[in-house]
Amino acid sequence: MSVFAVFARLVEHLADLLTPLFHASAAAAAIVLFTALVRLLVHPLSRAAARGQRARAALQPRIAELREKHAKDPQRLQRAVLELHAEEKVSPLSGCLPSLLQMPAFFLLYHLFSTSTIGGRANGLLAHRLFAAPLGGRWADALADGGPFGPAGLVYLGLFVLVAAVAAFNYRRTKRMMATGPAAASTGDGAQVPGLGAVNKVMPFMSFFTLVTVAVVPLAAALYVVTSTTWSAVERAVLYP
């Protein structure tokens, strides 16, 4: 039995358990529950990433000394900063690991709700809905069936509003943290840890890209993205006060 068939049965069983509470939207509730379980599993890594960010902040006085020492040699300054991070066992990219580890779960849901057969049998998950919107459908399908304010379109409208609110919250927090705290990618005087300067410029806008994802993937995968993004916003508010 393939991993997709096993996971499909797991979702079906979870939906059966949740049916008394959520009725026709029980499978959608099962996906939200699954997402929460995934986030709980990677939460220790998120806490480690928060510790890493605090450790990088603590290195800033030493980076300032390196900046003065190598003021006339930007390339040597960059190497010295990277060597300092390695010496202190602080990775500039440690915050990316929790997000990367969630990708398999997203692609698993994407595949399950994008195929008509699983294990040689009809995919029963495609019959499930979130209110009026099929979990295997996309926003384009909702627009074709009733328009943006039709029954399925309103489900997507609610998701878009939620994602936009979370994105605005994340944008304000990220801008404030980058303005008031030491930038992890900066070595001072404009010198950047290689590659991370561009990441810092894009980072405040990352949450808004979720709107595009929600619009183009199956609704089940969109639910995963929306739940995970909301979880991240709350988690970051707690870990990075």
N, C-alpha and C positions, 0 to 999 in steps of 0.2 A: 504494500500500500504506500502510495507516494505521500510526501509531507503535505502536499496540498489537500489530499483526501482526508488525512488525519486532522488537519486544521479545520477543514470544512465541517467535519463531524463535531469537532469541539465547539465551533460557533453555533451549530444547530442545537447541541445539548445545552449550551449556555442560554440560548434563546428560549428553549423549552422551560428552563428553570425560571426565567424572567417574565414569561408570558403572563402569569397572574398579575404582575405589577404594570407591565408596559404593553400588554396585548399585542396589536399588530406591529408595533415598533420594537418588539422584544429583541430582534436580531441587531437593530441599531444600538440598543442599550448594551447588548453583549459586546459589540465592537468598542464602545466607550469603556466598558469594564476591562476588556483586553488591553486597551491602550493604557489605562491606569496601571495595570499589572506590569506592563513593559516599563513604564516610567518608574515604578517602584523598584524594579530590578536594576535600572541604571542610576538610581538616585545616589548610591554610594559614590559613583564616578562623578556625578554632578557636585557632590560635596568635596571630592578631591580636587575638582577643577576650581572650586571657590577658594580652597586653601592655596592652590597654585597661583591664583590671581593675587591673593594677599602676599604670598611669598615674592611674586614679581614686584609688587609695590614696595616691599621691604628692601629690594635690591637697588632702588632708585638712587640712594646716596652714593653707593659704590659705582653706579653707572655714571653719576655726575663726576666722580673722580676720574674715571676712564675718559670722559669727554674732555676734561681739562688736559689730561696726559697726552691724548692723541688728537688734539684739536686740529692739527694740520694734516692729519692722515685719516680721512673718513673710512677707507677700507680697513685699515688696522683697527679702527674704533669698532666697526661692525664685527670683526672677528673676535675682538676682546669681549664684546658684550655676549656673543654666542658662547664663548668659552666660559664666561661667568655663569651663564644659565646652566651649562653642562656641569660645571664644578659644583653648583648648589643643587643639582638635580631638579631644576625647575624648567619645565617645557613651555615655551611660548605658545604651543599649539594644544596644550592639554585640555582646553575648554571645548575643542572640537570633538573629542572622543565620545561623549554621551550622544551627540547628534548622529555620528557615524554608526554607532551600534544600534540605533533605532531604524536605520534604513531597511534591513531585511524584513522587519515586521511590516513596514509600509508596502514594500514590493510584494510581500505575501498577500496582503489584502487586495492590492491592485490586481494581481493575477487572478485571485479567486473570483472577483466580481467583474472580470473582463472576459471570462471564458464561459462558453455555454455547456461544456461537459467537464466533469472531474472524475477521474478513475473509470472512464468509459461510460459513465451514466450522466443523465441530465443534471445540471447544476441547480439544485433546489434553492440555493441561497439567493438566486436572482429573483425569486418570487417575493422576497421580503422587502419591506418598505420602511421609510421614516415618514410617518404620516402619509401624505399622498405621493411621495417621491420614491421611485424604485432605488434600492441600494446599488443596483448595477447600472443605473442611468447616470447621465452627465447633465451639466447645466444646459448644453445645447439641446438635449432631449426635452428638458423642461420648457425651454423657450418655444420649441416646436409644438408642444402639447399644452397650450393655454397661455403662453407668453410669460413675461417676467412676474406678472401678478396672478397667474393661474395657481391652482392648488400646489403643484410641484414647484413652481417658480417661487412661491412664498417660502417654501422650506429653504431654498438656496438664499433667498433674501435674508432670512434670519441668520444663516451661517455667515454671509458676507458682513452683516452688521456686527456680529460677534467678533469675527476676525479683524475687522477694521478697528473696533474698540481696543482689542488686545494689542494690535499693531501700534496704535497711537500711544498706548501706555508704555510699550516697550521702547518706542522711539524717544519719548520724553526721558525715560530712565537712562537709556544708553547715551543720549546727548549730554545729560547732566553728569553721568559718571565720567565720560570722556573729557568734559570741561573742567571738572573739579578734582579728578584724580589723575595720577600719573598714567600716561598711555603706555600700555604694555609693549606696543611696537616701537616706541620712540626711544632713541638714545640721546636725544638732546640736540640742539642746534640744527634741527631738520634731518639729522641722520636717522635712518630707520633700520630696524631688524629686517633683513631681506624678506620681501613678500608680505609682511604684516601691515605695512603702511596702507596698502590698497584695501586690505581687509577692514581696517579701522574706518576707512572712508565709507565703505559700503554697509558696514554693520548696522547703523541706525535704521537702514531701510529694509533690512532682511525680512522683518515680519510682514511687510506689505507684499512681498513676493508670494506669501501664502495665499493671497486672494487669487492669484493666477492659478496656483495649484488646485485650489478648491473648485475652480471653474472648469478645469479640463480633465480631472481624474474621475473615476466612478465615485458615486456618493459615499460608498463604504470607506474608500481610501480617504476621501475628503473629511469624513468624520474622524478618522484617525489623526489627520493633520490638525484639525481644529482642536480636538481634545488635547493633543500633545502640545500645541502652541499655547493653549490656555494654561496647561500645567506648567510649562516653562516660565510663563510670566509670573505665576504665583511663586514658583520655586526660586526664581531669581530675586524676587522681592524679599524672600526670607533669607536666602544665602548671601545676598549682596545688599544689605540694608543701607 
